Amino acid sequence: MKESLDDVKWELNQSLGFALGVASRRMSQLFGQRLKEYGISPEQWSVLHLIAGQEGLIQKEIAERSCKDKPTVTRILDVLEEKGLISRKPGEQDRRSFRLYPTGKGRELAQNTEPLERGVNRELADSLGEEAYDALLARLKEIIRFADALLEKEQGVKE
């Protein structure tokens, strides 16, 4: 049986980062369960969704938009290519960078599974109610902006 957030030691139970991490993992697990029949993980799906939504992105852009590091994105792209869901084409200006495109199979998979992702989000949002969901999302965006500003400030100090 999985532990709930209430079962963990007090210090972690009071940690915003820990609670957000648990919530994120649970959402990902739920989405992953629904994706099983398609043979793709939530991480792979998010990258495929980005590529299908804007064809011709380069790896760096995907890493930035998905908030994943380059080695993780490289690994995901390799798997998506092996599954025949994306193709890489050399960049026109820089032959070292590749532009990424969904294959027909990849585009179809992204389209067929998008309702699953929306469904998970809708179900969990509905559990809060519209007003609470909107307030939570607004506060999380504030936290992200503030954390980004702190990171930028601290990274600037170290450089």
Order of alpha helices (4+ residues) and beta strands (2+ residues): alpha-alpha-alpha-beta-alpha-alpha-beta-beta-alpha-alpha
